[in-house]
Amino acid sequence: MEHDVFQYYRKMRKESPVHFNNDTGSWDVFDYKSVYFVLMNPDIYSSDPSYAGNIPENRQGPGASFITMDNPDHKELRNVTTPYFLTSKITGYRDMIESTSKRLMEGINKNSDFIRDYAVMLPVTVISELLGVPENDRSKFKEWSDYIIGNRSDAGFQDLNRYMYSTMAEIFKTNTEDNIISTINKGLFHSEPLSINQKIGYVMLLVIGGNETTTNLIGNMVKVLSEHPEIADKLRQEPELKKGFIEETLRYYSPIQFLPHRFAARDSVLNGQEIKKGQRLSIWLGSANRDGAKFEDPDTFNMERQNNDHLAFGMGIHMCLGSPLARLEAEIALNDILNKFKHVKINAEKTSMLKNPMVYGFSTMQLDD
């Protein structure tokens, strides 16, 4: 089933790269050129759902305002915490991430669920440390992330949302550290202090970016190492290839397969299709990253690929703020995986993939010794 999605992408790029989906009532965008154009032109394809009318009440979380803004408002809010996620700042987190990774990896054995016990816990622990979240609340962060991104049903979303709202409001109120929370606390928007909704909106984005993408990236790296046993030895012999391995994993098995919420701010034409103002677009990053018009031999994993301009973290004004952190966590995870396992082999009978088409990753994974 997992390979069917890439065959489907190939078919759609060939036959209908910008396709109106009658089931969802929105446009699906599959080819790299069109996906890139949508991402880079928010004045035409906005993140503001007001162009399409109301959004479902259960998706109007406390932080919805931030993720549904365009410039200049988006830039002003994003810049509040941008310094914390610059590569120069991220490197200062290395020691904490390395010690966390080694501690978690020590507990991994052939009976462990690698996703639950390592791939989930590493980014959850890291982002919780950066945000000052108490240990007893950290499991709720992953659950919250799952609801937001759609890996869980909507049934308990409101209750969990209220719990997280209350928890984060208390953290913002009592924080005395010089950290991301204090920076957000002091942030201004339109020369006014941020509202609690805007503050928690930041946390929501950090939770999603800090958990889901990195968890899936780590699991997908293991998948590649299991599918291509020769790669592990090559990475040990030529560690300078590790960066290329991570970038190619992001392209080949993109952790986020599509972004569902772009809205036409005006009538436009995209790859020959007339898009009417107010219509919604879903942009398929996973398909764009396998487009042969952009990438030579796109269905072959090549960690020495040149000019790997993948869109796994998006592009443009909404490009993932936490991408440098995700890359650092992936680098550290890869080092510890290669040190822990001489041969990386997934036990297929005790491994299952996520069933949410928005993401590509694993719900459970067991590794053979």
C-alpha beads as a LAMMPS data file, in Angstrom:
LAMMPS data file: protein, C-alpha beads

369 atoms
368 bonds

1 atom types
1 bond types

-500.0 500.0 xlo xhi
-500.0 500.0 ylo yhi
-500.0 500.0 zlo zhi

Masses

1 110.0

Atoms # bond

1 1 1 0.000 0.000 0.000
2 1 1 2.834 2.408 0.854
3 1 1 4.167 2.317 -2.710
4 1 1 0.724 2.909 -4.223
5 1 1 0.833 6.547 -3.162
6 1 1 3.937 7.223 -5.258
7 1 1 2.395 5.457 -8.254
8 1 1 -0.690 7.612 -7.762
9 1 1 1.438 10.759 -7.625
10 1 1 3.171 9.748 -10.854
11 1 1 -0.172 9.157 -12.551
12 1 1 -1.595 12.496 -11.395
13 1 1 1.500 14.485 -12.408
14 1 1 1.215 12.968 -15.876
15 1 1 -2.550 13.147 -16.367
16 1 1 -3.829 15.983 -14.176
17 1 1 -1.131 17.826 -12.197
18 1 1 -3.638 20.427 -10.978
19 1 1 -6.805 18.464 -10.345
20 1 1 -10.183 19.405 -8.884
21 1 1 -11.148 16.828 -6.257
22 1 1 -14.923 16.471 -6.163
23 1 1 -14.765 14.538 -2.890
24 1 1 -13.031 17.339 -0.994
25 1 1 -14.227 20.262 -3.082
26 1 1 -10.682 21.547 -3.446
27 1 1 -7.815 21.588 -5.928
28 1 1 -4.991 19.055 -5.547
29 1 1 -1.634 20.327 -6.820
30 1 1 0.897 17.598 -7.644
31 1 1 3.732 18.881 -9.835
32 1 1 6.825 20.621 -8.471
33 1 1 6.531 23.775 -10.567
34 1 1 2.933 24.438 -9.501
35 1 1 3.496 23.524 -5.846
36 1 1 6.495 25.854 -5.732
37 1 1 4.486 28.640 -7.355
38 1 1 1.676 28.322 -4.810
39 1 1 4.138 28.376 -1.909
40 1 1 5.991 31.396 -3.232
41 1 1 2.944 33.512 -4.070
42 1 1 0.859 33.979 -0.914
43 1 1 -0.690 37.105 -2.417
44 1 1 -2.465 34.783 -4.883
45 1 1 -2.737 31.623 -2.755
46 1 1 -3.250 32.745 0.808
47 1 1 -3.189 30.914 4.140
48 1 1 -6.119 33.035 5.325
49 1 1 -9.292 30.867 5.400
50 1 1 -11.519 33.930 5.391
51 1 1 -11.220 33.841 1.595
52 1 1 -13.231 30.608 1.692
53 1 1 -15.644 31.430 4.515
54 1 1 -15.769 29.773 7.913
55 1 1 -13.559 26.912 9.018
56 1 1 -14.869 24.055 11.206
57 1 1 -15.194 25.084 14.840
58 1 1 -13.076 22.168 16.075
59 1 1 -10.143 23.414 14.005
60 1 1 -10.285 26.912 15.405
61 1 1 -7.751 26.171 18.109
62 1 1 -6.306 28.874 20.320
63 1 1 -3.432 29.382 17.937
64 1 1 -5.301 29.276 14.669
65 1 1 -4.640 32.971 14.045
66 1 1 -0.887 32.551 13.607
67 1 1 -0.933 29.712 11.100
68 1 1 -3.620 31.435 9.051
69 1 1 -1.822 34.759 8.582
70 1 1 0.067 36.167 5.646
71 1 1 2.493 39.085 5.549
72 1 1 2.942 41.589 7.019
73 1 1 1.204 40.165 10.114
74 1 1 2.754 36.723 9.712
75 1 1 6.267 38.142 9.425
76 1 1 5.817 40.356 12.474
77 1 1 4.697 37.448 14.657
78 1 1 7.226 34.985 13.231
79 1 1 10.092 37.377 13.914
80 1 1 9.337 37.279 17.648
81 1 1 11.002 33.866 17.932
82 1 1 13.022 33.599 14.722
83 1 1 16.335 34.233 16.575
84 1 1 15.772 31.065 18.632
85 1 1 15.608 28.939 15.492
86 1 1 18.524 30.300 13.513
87 1 1 21.192 27.711 12.783
88 1 1 23.685 29.671 14.904
89 1 1 21.356 29.403 17.919
90 1 1 20.325 25.803 17.269
91 1 1 23.912 24.563 17.557
92 1 1 23.812 25.585 21.206
93 1 1 21.212 22.887 21.819
94 1 1 23.490 20.096 20.563
95 1 1 24.745 18.878 23.947
96 1 1 21.222 18.640 25.346
97 1 1 19.950 16.795 22.274
98 1 1 22.913 14.409 22.219
99 1 1 22.519 13.484 25.882
100 1 1 18.770 12.997 25.420
101 1 1 19.302 10.822 22.347
102 1 1 21.935 8.635 24.010
103 1 1 19.757 8.124 27.090
104 1 1 16.777 7.098 24.982
105 1 1 18.851 4.874 22.691
106 1 1 20.276 2.965 25.657
107 1 1 16.779 1.713 26.403
108 1 1 16.126 0.422 22.880
109 1 1 16.219 -3.339 22.312
110 1 1 14.603 -5.883 19.996
111 1 1 11.362 -5.718 21.990
112 1 1 11.123 -1.932 21.903
113 1 1 8.727 0.052 19.777
114 1 1 11.343 2.272 18.157
115 1 1 8.783 4.912 17.214
116 1 1 7.153 5.171 20.632
117 1 1 10.332 4.820 22.679
118 1 1 12.789 6.836 20.595
119 1 1 11.504 8.610 17.477
120 1 1 8.610 10.190 19.383
121 1 1 10.399 10.814 22.645
122 1 1 13.477 12.568 21.229
123 1 1 11.682 15.571 19.657
124 1 1 9.021 15.644 22.393
125 1 1 11.715 15.847 25.069
126 1 1 13.746 18.437 23.160
127 1 1 10.884 20.833 22.440
128 1 1 9.565 20.355 25.980
129 1 1 12.972 21.275 27.380
130 1 1 13.104 24.369 25.203
131 1 1 9.604 25.396 26.270
132 1 1 10.003 24.488 29.939
133 1 1 7.148 21.966 29.913
134 1 1 6.990 19.775 33.051
135 1 1 7.753 16.089 32.447
136 1 1 4.296 14.941 33.521
137 1 1 2.694 17.062 30.763
138 1 1 4.986 16.018 27.916
139 1 1 2.984 13.006 26.771
140 1 1 0.034 15.353 26.285
141 1 1 2.123 17.391 23.842
142 1 1 2.408 14.429 21.472
143 1 1 -1.296 13.689 21.837
144 1 1 -2.107 17.341 21.120
145 1 1 0.101 17.261 18.041
146 1 1 -1.635 14.115 16.787
147 1 1 -5.045 15.736 17.077
148 1 1 -3.932 18.909 15.321
149 1 1 -2.312 17.117 12.398
150 1 1 -5.092 14.559 12.125
151 1 1 -3.493 11.318 13.345
152 1 1 -6.281 11.100 15.910
153 1 1 -10.034 11.522 15.607
154 1 1 -11.691 14.805 16.519
155 1 1 -13.667 13.255 19.376
156 1 1 -11.473 14.518 22.195
157 1 1 -9.928 17.542 20.538
158 1 1 -11.841 20.173 22.475
159 1 1 -11.095 18.612 25.874
160 1 1 -7.410 18.228 25.069
161 1 1 -7.291 21.723 23.613
162 1 1 -8.689 23.164 26.847
163 1 1 -6.191 21.156 28.895
164 1 1 -3.238 22.342 26.812
165 1 1 -4.523 25.911 26.820
166 1 1 -4.688 25.855 30.622
167 1 1 -1.276 24.186 30.941
168 1 1 0.472 26.607 28.606
169 1 1 -1.269 29.638 30.107
170 1 1 0.158 28.624 33.488
171 1 1 3.644 28.153 32.013
172 1 1 3.507 31.602 30.431
173 1 1 2.329 33.066 33.740
174 1 1 4.958 31.468 35.985
175 1 1 8.020 31.252 33.712
176 1 1 11.111 32.985 35.113
177 1 1 13.718 31.526 32.731
178 1 1 15.365 33.341 29.847
179 1 1 14.025 31.093 27.107
180 1 1 11.566 30.858 24.230
181 1 1 8.620 31.270 26.585
182 1 1 9.991 34.514 28.008
183 1 1 10.707 35.763 24.490
184 1 1 7.130 35.064 23.425
185 1 1 5.895 36.655 26.657
186 1 1 7.713 39.867 25.767
187 1 1 6.691 39.763 22.118
188 1 1 4.741 42.582 20.507
189 1 1 2.201 42.542 17.693
190 1 1 1.073 45.852 16.225
191 1 1 3.010 47.456 19.114
192 1 1 0.794 45.633 21.631
193 1 1 1.680 42.674 23.889
194 1 1 0.758 39.309 22.407
195 1 1 -2.578 37.890 23.456
196 1 1 -2.646 34.513 25.172
197 1 1 -4.118 33.086 21.940
198 1 1 -1.146 34.342 19.948
199 1 1 1.285 33.001 22.544
200 1 1 -0.291 29.567 22.503
201 1 1 -0.404 29.765 18.714
202 1 1 3.365 29.809 18.778
203 1 1 3.426 26.775 21.023
204 1 1 1.027 24.941 18.723
205 1 1 3.335 25.497 15.757
206 1 1 6.394 24.460 17.748
207 1 1 4.652 21.324 18.974
208 1 1 3.701 20.269 15.450
209 1 1 7.028 21.233 13.908
210 1 1 8.999 19.874 16.826
211 1 1 7.216 16.542 17.026
212 1 1 5.490 15.238 13.921
213 1 1 8.008 16.115 11.235
214 1 1 11.048 14.973 13.200
215 1 1 9.453 11.741 14.420
216 1 1 8.534 10.801 10.864
217 1 1 11.939 11.826 9.522
218 1 1 13.731 9.601 12.041
219 1 1 11.472 6.638 11.268
220 1 1 11.900 7.187 7.539
221 1 1 15.702 7.273 7.880
222 1 1 15.503 3.852 9.521
223 1 1 13.288 2.655 6.662
224 1 1 15.892 3.730 4.111
225 1 1 18.713 2.064 6.058
226 1 1 16.661 -1.139 6.240
227 1 1 15.850 -1.055 2.516
228 1 1 19.445 -0.272 1.499
229 1 1 21.808 -2.114 3.899
230 1 1 24.879 -0.920 2.014
231 1 1 24.163 2.705 2.913
232 1 1 24.907 2.263 6.631
233 1 1 28.474 1.096 5.997
234 1 1 29.024 3.859 3.457
235 1 1 27.867 6.475 5.974
236 1 1 30.234 5.064 8.600
237 1 1 33.122 5.176 6.139
238 1 1 32.208 8.567 4.674
239 1 1 30.443 10.564 7.411
240 1 1 30.458 13.657 5.209
241 1 1 27.594 11.990 3.304
242 1 1 25.269 12.096 6.317
243 1 1 23.897 15.520 5.467
244 1 1 23.041 14.364 1.958
245 1 1 21.426 11.235 3.391
246 1 1 19.137 13.314 5.611
247 1 1 18.190 15.676 2.775
248 1 1 17.484 12.800 0.400
249 1 1 15.322 11.098 3.024
250 1 1 13.350 14.325 3.332
251 1 1 12.833 14.340 -0.429
252 1 1 12.261 10.623 -0.954
253 1 1 9.951 9.986 2.007
254 1 1 8.685 13.469 2.844
255 1 1 7.403 13.511 6.464
256 1 1 4.567 15.871 5.551
257 1 1 2.958 14.743 2.299
258 1 1 0.597 17.626 1.715
259 1 1 -0.486 20.983 3.078
260 1 1 -4.283 21.238 2.973
261 1 1 -5.003 24.906 3.459
262 1 1 -4.211 27.413 0.764
263 1 1 -7.010 29.650 -0.460
264 1 1 -7.272 31.546 -3.725
265 1 1 -7.182 35.249 -2.903
266 1 1 -8.297 36.058 -6.433
267 1 1 -9.127 34.353 -9.705
268 1 1 -6.018 32.815 -11.227
269 1 1 -4.732 30.218 -13.669
270 1 1 -2.442 27.464 -12.367
271 1 1 -0.898 25.075 -14.883
272 1 1 -3.778 25.680 -17.272
273 1 1 -6.545 25.343 -14.685
274 1 1 -8.808 28.242 -13.743
275 1 1 -8.863 28.676 -9.965
276 1 1 -11.695 30.812 -8.650
277 1 1 -11.335 33.215 -5.735
278 1 1 -12.155 31.458 -2.464
279 1 1 -11.398 27.935 -3.676
280 1 1 -9.143 25.788 -1.505
281 1 1 -5.944 24.117 -2.657
282 1 1 -4.030 21.174 -1.212
283 1 1 -0.372 21.171 -2.210
284 1 1 1.250 17.753 -2.364
285 1 1 4.843 18.146 -1.216
286 1 1 5.435 14.391 -1.378
287 1 1 4.484 14.362 -5.051
288 1 1 6.462 17.498 -5.930
289 1 1 9.536 15.916 -4.371
290 1 1 9.210 12.926 -6.735
291 1 1 8.693 15.005 -9.890
292 1 1 10.999 13.891 -12.703
293 1 1 10.756 17.331 -14.273
294 1 1 12.743 18.625 -11.286
295 1 1 14.725 15.633 -9.995
296 1 1 16.721 13.243 -12.156
297 1 1 15.698 9.619 -11.584
298 1 1 13.321 10.763 -8.804
299 1 1 12.296 7.307 -7.590
300 1 1 15.881 6.290 -6.832
301 1 1 17.343 7.113 -3.421
302 1 1 20.584 8.997 -4.077
303 1 1 22.213 10.617 -1.061
304 1 1 24.847 12.177 -3.327
305 1 1 22.196 13.983 -5.348
306 1 1 23.275 17.477 -6.365
307 1 1 21.019 20.519 -5.974
308 1 1 18.441 18.686 -3.874
309 1 1 15.900 21.510 -3.795
310 1 1 13.168 19.499 -2.093
311 1 1 10.100 21.106 -0.548
312 1 1 9.784 18.869 2.516
313 1 1 9.801 21.884 4.846
314 1 1 7.750 24.016 2.490
315 1 1 9.082 27.204 0.948
316 1 1 8.441 30.905 1.091
317 1 1 7.089 32.876 4.030
318 1 1 5.587 29.809 5.722
319 1 1 8.684 27.623 5.437
320 1 1 9.052 25.561 8.595
321 1 1 10.572 27.730 11.318
322 1 1 11.998 24.701 13.108
323 1 1 13.713 23.075 10.127
324 1 1 17.259 23.720 11.478
325 1 1 16.258 22.035 14.749
326 1 1 14.720 19.067 12.903
327 1 1 17.891 18.647 10.854
328 1 1 20.090 18.729 13.956
329 1 1 17.920 16.164 15.738
330 1 1 18.012 13.963 12.630
331 1 1 21.814 14.223 12.456
332 1 1 22.200 13.209 16.102
333 1 1 19.633 10.427 15.750
334 1 1 21.419 9.077 12.669
335 1 1 24.742 8.987 14.507
336 1 1 23.240 7.043 17.398
337 1 1 21.343 4.653 15.112
338 1 1 24.539 3.804 13.231
339 1 1 26.400 3.322 16.512
340 1 1 23.650 1.195 18.067
341 1 1 22.852 -1.120 15.159
342 1 1 25.474 -2.821 13.018
343 1 1 22.707 -3.903 10.661
344 1 1 19.492 -1.893 10.554
345 1 1 16.579 -4.188 9.774
346 1 1 12.889 -3.516 10.340
347 1 1 10.716 -6.382 11.565
348 1 1 7.902 -5.994 9.035
349 1 1 5.442 -8.132 11.001
350 1 1 5.683 -5.838 14.015
351 1 1 5.780 -2.544 12.151
352 1 1 2.925 -0.440 10.814
353 1 1 2.676 2.844 8.969
354 1 1 0.492 5.829 9.735
355 1 1 -2.800 5.787 7.877
356 1 1 -3.099 9.568 7.644
357 1 1 -2.434 10.609 4.006
358 1 1 -1.161 13.979 5.210
359 1 1 1.991 12.392 6.628
360 1 1 4.446 9.646 5.724
361 1 1 5.804 7.745 8.672
362 1 1 5.273 4.947 11.141
363 1 1 2.881 4.393 14.017
364 1 1 4.925 1.454 15.342
365 1 1 8.279 -0.060 14.443
366 1 1 10.327 -2.933 15.779
367 1 1 13.921 -3.556 14.775
368 1 1 15.662 -6.924 14.580
369 1 1 19.013 -7.351 16.284

Bonds

1 1 1 2
2 1 2 3
3 1 3 4
4 1 4 5
5 1 5 6
6 1 6 7
7 1 7 8
8 1 8 9
9 1 9 10
10 1 10 11
11 1 11 12
12 1 12 13
13 1 13 14
14 1 14 15
15 1 15 16
16 1 16 17
17 1 17 18
18 1 18 19
19 1 19 20
20 1 20 21
21 1 21 22
22 1 22 23
23 1 23 24
24 1 24 25
25 1 25 26
26 1 26 27
27 1 27 28
28 1 28 29
29 1 29 30
30 1 30 31
31 1 31 32
32 1 32 33
33 1 33 34
34 1 34 35
35 1 35 36
36 1 36 37
37 1 37 38
38 1 38 39
39 1 39 40
40 1 40 41
41 1 41 42
42 1 42 43
43 1 43 44
44 1 44 45
45 1 45 46
46 1 46 47
47 1 47 48
48 1 48 49
49 1 49 50
50 1 50 51
51 1 51 52
52 1 52 53
53 1 53 54
54 1 54 55
55 1 55 56
56 1 56 57
57 1 57 58
58 1 58 59
59 1 59 60
60 1 60 61
61 1 61 62
62 1 62 63
63 1 63 64
64 1 64 65
65 1 65 66
66 1 66 67
67 1 67 68
68 1 68 69
69 1 69 70
70 1 70 71
71 1 71 72
72 1 72 73
73 1 73 74
74 1 74 75
75 1 75 76
76 1 76 77
77 1 77 78
78 1 78 79
79 1 79 80
80 1 80 81
81 1 81 82
82 1 82 83
83 1 83 84
84 1 84 85
85 1 85 86
86 1 86 87
87 1 87 88
88 1 88 89
89 1 89 90
90 1 90 91
91 1 91 92
92 1 92 93
93 1 93 94
94 1 94 95
95 1 95 96
96 1 96 97
97 1 97 98
98 1 98 99
99 1 99 100
100 1 100 101
101 1 101 102
102 1 102 103
103 1 103 104
104 1 104 105
105 1 105 106
106 1 106 107
107 1 107 108
108 1 108 109
109 1 109 110
110 1 110 111
111 1 111 112
112 1 112 113
113 1 113 114
114 1 114 115
115 1 115 116
116 1 116 117
117 1 117 118
118 1 118 119
119 1 119 120
120 1 120 121
121 1 121 122
122 1 122 123
123 1 123 124
124 1 124 125
125 1 125 126
126 1 126 127
127 1 127 128
128 1 128 129
129 1 129 130
130 1 130 131
131 1 131 132
132 1 132 133
133 1 133 134
134 1 134 135
135 1 135 136
136 1 136 137
137 1 137 138
138 1 138 139
139 1 139 140
140 1 140 141
141 1 141 142
142 1 142 143
143 1 143 144
144 1 144 145
145 1 145 146
146 1 146 147
147 1 147 148
148 1 148 149
149 1 149 150
150 1 150 151
151 1 151 152
152 1 152 153
153 1 153 154
154 1 154 155
155 1 155 156
156 1 156 157
157 1 157 158
158 1 158 159
159 1 159 160
160 1 160 161
161 1 161 162
162 1 162 163
163 1 163 164
164 1 164 165
165 1 165 166
166 1 166 167
167 1 167 168
168 1 168 169
169 1 169 170
170 1 170 171
171 1 171 172
172 1 172 173
173 1 173 174
174 1 174 175
175 1 175 176
176 1 176 177
177 1 177 178
178 1 178 179
179 1 179 180
180 1 180 181
181 1 181 182
182 1 182 183
183 1 183 184
184 1 184 185
185 1 185 186
186 1 186 187
187 1 187 188
188 1 188 189
189 1 189 190
190 1 190 191
191 1 191 192
192 1 192 193
193 1 193 194
194 1 194 195
195 1 195 196
196 1 196 197
197 1 197 198
198 1 198 199
199 1 199 200
200 1 200 201
201 1 201 202
202 1 202 203
203 1 203 204
204 1 204 205
205 1 205 206
206 1 206 207
207 1 207 208
208 1 208 209
209 1 209 210
210 1 210 211
211 1 211 212
212 1 212 213
213 1 213 214
214 1 214 215
215 1 215 216
216 1 216 217
217 1 217 218
218 1 218 219
219 1 219 220
220 1 220 221
221 1 221 222
222 1 222 223
223 1 223 224
224 1 224 225
225 1 225 226
226 1 226 227
227 1 227 228
228 1 228 229
229 1 229 230
230 1 230 231
231 1 231 232
232 1 232 233
233 1 233 234
234 1 234 235
235 1 235 236
236 1 236 237
237 1 237 238
238 1 238 239
239 1 239 240
240 1 240 241
241 1 241 242
242 1 242 243
243 1 243 244
244 1 244 245
245 1 245 246
246 1 246 247
247 1 247 248
248 1 248 249
249 1 249 250
250 1 250 251
251 1 251 252
252 1 252 253
253 1 253 254
254 1 254 255
255 1 255 256
256 1 256 257
257 1 257 258
258 1 258 259
259 1 259 260
260 1 260 261
261 1 261 262
262 1 262 263
263 1 263 264
264 1 264 265
265 1 265 266
266 1 266 267
267 1 267 268
268 1 268 269
269 1 269 270
270 1 270 271
271 1 271 272
272 1 272 273
273 1 273 274
274 1 274 275
275 1 275 276
276 1 276 277
277 1 277 278
278 1 278 279
279 1 279 280
280 1 280 281
281 1 281 282
282 1 282 283
283 1 283 284
284 1 284 285
285 1 285 286
286 1 286 287
287 1 287 288
288 1 288 289
289 1 289 290
290 1 290 291
291 1 291 292
292 1 292 293
293 1 293 294
294 1 294 295
295 1 295 296
296 1 296 297
297 1 297 298
298 1 298 299
299 1 299 300
300 1 300 301
301 1 301 302
302 1 302 303
303 1 303 304
304 1 304 305
305 1 305 306
306 1 306 307
307 1 307 308
308 1 308 309
309 1 309 310
310 1 310 311
311 1 311 312
312 1 312 313
313 1 313 314
314 1 314 315
315 1 315 316
316 1 316 317
317 1 317 318
318 1 318 319
319 1 319 320
320 1 320 321
321 1 321 322
322 1 322 323
323 1 323 324
324 1 324 325
325 1 325 326
326 1 326 327
327 1 327 328
328 1 328 329
329 1 329 330
330 1 330 331
331 1 331 332
332 1 332 333
333 1 333 334
334 1 334 335
335 1 335 336
336 1 336 337
337 1 337 338
338 1 338 339
339 1 339 340
340 1 340 341
341 1 341 342
342 1 342 343
343 1 343 344
344 1 344 345
345 1 345 346
346 1 346 347
347 1 347 348
348 1 348 349
349 1 349 350
350 1 350 351
351 1 351 352
352 1 352 353
353 1 353 354
354 1 354 355
355 1 355 356
356 1 356 357
357 1 357 358
358 1 358 359
359 1 359 360
360 1 360 361
361 1 361 362
362 1 362 363
363 1 363 364
364 1 364 365
365 1 365 366
366 1 366 367
367 1 367 368
368 1 368 369
